[in-house]
């Protein structure tokens, strides 16, 4: 493979990796904001309901799985 094609291939791969990294960073920021918002809503005098916490955790895991699946299921773009 000529050096020009190899360089173009690497540039394309780096570009795609940068986009993936940006998406991951956006998801991380969103999760951090969500955690902060949830922690601000905690009231120390409020009774803790274990079922509600388990439900919220299940929802969070489900959202995480959907996000990761969406990233992994994306079709490759270009020739890479």
Residue pairs with C-beta under 8 A, 6 or more apart in sequence:
1 9
9 79
9 80
12 78
12 79
12 80
13 80
16 76
16 77
16 78
16 80
20 71
23 71
24 71
27 67
